[in-house]
Every structure is written in C-alpha cells, then in structure tokens.
Amino acid sequence: NNSFKSEKQVRFFEIDVFRGAAVLMMVVFHFFWDTNYFGFTNIALYEGFFGIFQKITAGTFLLLVGIGLSISFNRNQQEFEKRFFLRATKTFFLALLITAFSLVFVPTAPIFFGVLHLIAVSILLSVFFVKKNYLNLVLGLLIIFVGIFAKLQFGPSYLSWIGLAKSLPALDFFPVIPWFGVVLIGLFAGKKFAESGFKMPFFMPKNKATEIIGVLGQKSLFIYFIHQPILFFILWITKLFL
C-alpha cells in the first residue's frame, strides 16, 4: 500500500501538461466526429489535417503511457508486475464499458479494440519490456515501420486487434501493430528520464493556462471516459430542437 501511495504523490507538471494537451485535442476531434454523426458537418476526419491531428493525439497519449509505466517501475521496482496487472485490469474494465456504450449507440461500428483496449494490453506487455533500454527504442521503431508499410492483412479477422488482418468497421481502432511501438518508445524515453534523475530536458512555464491544462492531464482517464457521452447528449438535444 505504501508503494501505491508514494506513486500517487509523485507528479511531473510537464508530463501532466502534455497529457492535458492531448486530452483537449481528443475532445476537439471527437466533437467534430459527433457533429459529423448528427449531420451538422461533413468533415474528412481520417485524412488530411484531421487525419494527422488524430494520429498525433493518439501517439501523444501512448507515448506518455510508456513514459508513465517506466517512471512507475524506476521509482519502485518491488512487485511491479502486480501493479501493472492491476492497472491493466482496471483499464480493460473501462474499455469494456466503452465497447458496451458503442454497441448501444453505434452498433454498426462498435469499438472492439480501441485505444483503452490497446493501453490495457500494452501495460501487460510492458512487464516484459520495462527493464530493457535501447531494445525498446529499436523494437518500437521496427513495429511502427512494419505496421505502416508492411500492410499485414493476411490473417483471419479475429487477429485484426494485433494488426495482422483487415479491421472490421469500428469507431475507434488501435491494433498492437503499429501502436504498441509508440508505447515501447515511451518506455525507452521514461528510462532515460529516470537515469537523468527525473530532470526534464526542457523548460515548461508555469502560468494559469498550463496549470489548467495540467489539471486536465491529471484527470485524463476520467475525461476520456465521460466526454463522449456528454458531447453525444448535448448534440442529440441540439438536433432535436433544430
């Protein structure tokens, strides 16, 4: 219990700000997705500017997942497997709730392996990689390269979550290949951060704006979980009265 308490007391303002910025980007992207869904807009969200915007948003979250896991491990290596397993279990439970929500509201394209599912799997896989160093960097880059350029779509559909088959229609889909590669790079970056004595390699100004963004970063999982139902409800009500 003491190890859990000590972890929760340690926060890095700069990391919270980056996570908070990714939260804001996520909310913006999902807002436009919802306006498309309700017919207010007709924006190409998965190509061009918004396609890049979406990938940067997801990539930032996953990089910070890896960094966070590495920081957790390097601050307290005792029973880290248990901590990672409990964290993965909690995340997977929330992912299943997201799946249930999508099955109810968008049954034609449910979220069966979205970003939360990927994070849960990545936490479990990180047990085997968190002690590594440059292997994580090399393997991470390799997984990303293979996932983007090799077009691994030769397997049956039930392997699509790994990245070895074409995806079924889904609102949110993040296969292990290539996205776990980003988490591995985060593990590498987190280890380097720990080796530096947890000293940031850059300056982050503390002002009202960054403090607010940092608070959003601290509540990222909660915001991820509730923002879509709220946006969906607001736009649904708006649609009814227009």
N, C-alpha and C positions, 0 to 999 in steps of 0.2 A: 504493500500500500504506500509506503514511503517513496518508492521509486516512481509511482504514478503521480504522487503529489509534487515531487520535485520537477518532473517533466512539465506539468501543467503550469508551474510557476515561472518557467523559463520561456520567454518570448523574445523574438527578434523583430524590432519595429520595422526594419526594411523588408523582411520577408512578409510580414503582415500587410504592408503597403502593396507589394507586388500581387499578393493573393487577393487583396481587396480590389485592385485594378482589374484583375481577371474576373472577379465577381461582377463588377459593373459592366464589363464587356459582354459577359454571358447574359446578363439581364437585357441589355440592348439587343443582342442577337435574337433572343427568344421573344422579345417584344415584337420585332419585325416578323418573326416566324408566325406568331399569333395573329398579327394584322393580315398576313397573307391567308391564313387559315379561315379567318372570318370575312375575307373578301374586301377589306379596306385597302389593301395594297397588292401589288403583283411584282414582287422583287425576286430576282435570281439570287438566292441566298447561298448556294453551294458552288458558285463560280465567281470569277472576277474579284472585286474588292471584298464582298462579304464572304466569299469562299476562303480568302486569305485571312480575313478577320476571325472567322470561326476556328481555323486551324491554329492561329496564334493564341487565341483564348484557351483552347483545349490544351495546347502544348505547354502554356504557362502553368496551368493547373497541374499537369502531370509532372513537369519538371520540379515543381515545388513539393509534390508528393514524395518524389525521390529524395530531395534535399531534406525534407522533414523526417523521413524514415532514417536517413543517415545520421542526422542530428540526434534523434532519439537513441539510436544504437550507440553512438560515440559518447553520449553523456552518461549512459548507464547500460552496460553490456550484460548485466545479470538478467536472466530469464527473458531475453529479448524475443525469443521465439514465442513465448506465451503472450507477451504484449502485442506482437504483430498479429498473432492468431485472433486475439480478442478484437483488435481493431478491424481486421478483415471481416470478422463475423458481423460486427455492428454495421459496417459499410455495406456488406452484402444484403443484410436485412433491409436497410433503407433502399437499396437497389431494387429489391423485390417489390417494395411498396410503389416505387416509380413504375415498374412493369405493370402492376395492378392498375394504377391510375391510367396508364396509356391504353391498356386493354379495354377499359371502360369508355374512354373519351375518343380514342383514335384506334379502333380495333383493326383497321385495315393496315396499319403500320406500327404495331406495338414496339416498345423498347425492350428487346430481349437481351441485349448486351450493350448497354450504353456506357457512359463514362464512369458511373458509380460501380457498375459490374466490373469494368476494367480495373478500377482502383482497388477493389476488393481482391481480385486475382493478383494484381501487381504487388500488393502488400504480402500476400502469401509467398509469391515467387521471390520477393526481396530477401526472405530469410536465407536463401542460398547464395545471395549476391552481395549482401550488405557489408561483408568483411573484405570484399575484393576492392581493387583500386583501379588501375588502368584497364583491366579486363572489362569493367563496366562501361568505360568510355568506348573502347573498341567494339564490344558486342552491341552496345546501344546504337552506335552509328551504323553497324552492319545490319541490324534488324530494321532500322529505318530505311536504309538503302534498299534492302531486299523487298520490304513491304511496298515501297513506292514504285520500284522499277521492275520487279520480277513478275508481278501480276500472278500471284499464287492463288489461282482459282480452279484447281484441278480436282479438289476433293468433294465429298458429299456435303450437302447443305448444313448438316449438324456440326461441321468443322469450321463454319464461317466465323465463329467467335474467335478462333485462333488466327484467322486471316488466310485460311487455306481453301476457301470456297467463296463463291459469289454470295453477297449478303442478300437475305430476304428483305422485303420492304420494311423499313424501320425509321422512326423519327430521329433516333439517336443511335449511332453505331460506331463503336471504337474497338476494333479487333486487337488482339495481343500483338500481332504483327501488322503495322509497324509501331503501334503506340507504346508498348512496353519499353521500346528502345529509348523513348524520352525519359521514362522513369529511371532507367539504368544510368543515363547521363546525369540525372539528378542525384543518384546515389554517389556517383563519382564527384560531382560538384560539392555535395554535402561532406564527403570525406576530406576534400581539400580545405573546406571551410573549417572543419574540426581541427585539422593539422595546423591551421593558421592561428589556433587559439580562439576560434569563433570571432575573428575580426573581419568586418565587412571590407571588401576590396573597393568600395565606392562610398560616396557621401550621400545620405538621404536627408534633405532638410525637414525639420520638424515644424510644421505650421498647422493651421486649422484644417486645411484641405487634406494633408497627408495623414493627420490624426484620425479624421473621419473615415478615410479610405482604409486605414489600418484597422479600425474597429470592424469594418465590413469584412476584412480579411480574417479577423478572429472568429467571426460568425459565418464563415463561408459555407460550411456544410448545412447549417440551418437555413441560410438564404437559398442555397441550391434546392433544398427540399420544398420550400414553401413558395418560391417566387412564381413558378409556373401556374399553380392553382389560382393564385391571386390575380395574375395577369389574365388568365383564361376567364375568370369570373368577371373581372372588370370589362373586358372586351365583349363578353357574351351579353352582359347587361346593356352595354352601349349599343350592340347590334339590335337588341330587342326594341330600343326606343328610337332608332333611326329609321 
